[in-house]
Amino acid sequence: MTTGSQDVFRQTGWAGLRARLFHLYFVLRRPMTLGVRALVQDKATNSVFLIRHTYVPGWQLPGGGVEVGETLAEALARELAEEGNIALNAPPVLRSVHFNRRSSRRDHVGLYLIEHFNQTAPKLPDHEIAEAGFFPLDRLPEGTTPATLRRIAEIFGGEPASPYW
């Protein structure tokens, strides 16, 4: 669909204003946050990429919040570049969506499996990331978060995906 043909569906006048006002009302009344996480798998070494932040405990999957005007895929690519120097070589595969009730009553996280990527350089510590690296699935670091262990079990162990993060 081209941009011009999308204009056919754009409301104008009072109907358009009313639609925008309803949208604003729902944004203010029911704000929701959205995040992405990546399970980056190196098949050759049967390992996954994990990070340890400077501001929260535990080893976890890379990811973060989706910014206004950003798609989930764009947020995922940005977060992987920032947190791991990882560039996608193929479209990411959405594996599950979870309600992160521990974060807030309105937070949801999309989990993507990444199998086709390049790491442009090892991730060195910075103000946000204390440590990062690939870990064999049978030797995950001590302190791997329970949510990270659950996602790994769901993807690689055949466990059913929980609706909760």
C-alpha positions, 0 to 999 in steps of 0.5 A: 500500500502506498502512502497516497492510498493510506490517505483514503483511510485518514479521517479529517474534519470533526471525525478526525479530531474526535478520533484524535481526542479519543486516542489522547484520552485513552493514552492518558487514561490507560498508558501502557509501556512496551519493551523488547528482549532478545534471545541471541543464540550462537548455534555453533557454540550452543550459547546465548548472549547475556548482559549484566547491568550496572543498576540492577542485579543479575544476568539477563537478556538484552533489550529495553523500551520501545520509544515513541514512533519506533517499531518493535524491530527498530527498538530491538536492533537499537538495543542490541547495538547499544548493549552488545554491538550486535547487528541483525543479519535477518529479520528477528523472530517474535516468539512470545509476548509477556505481561511484565506485572513486576515492572508495572500494571501496564508493561508488556515485553516482546521476546525475539529469537535471534539466530542470524547476527554479527557481533561487530566487537566484544561489548566492553563495560560502560555506564549501563552494561557492567558485563556482557558475553555469550554463555553455553546453555549448560553453563549459564552464569550464576545470578542469571535472573529467573525470568531469563531462565524461564525464557530460555526454558520456553525456547530451548526446553519446550516449556510452554510460554508463560503470559507473564515475564 
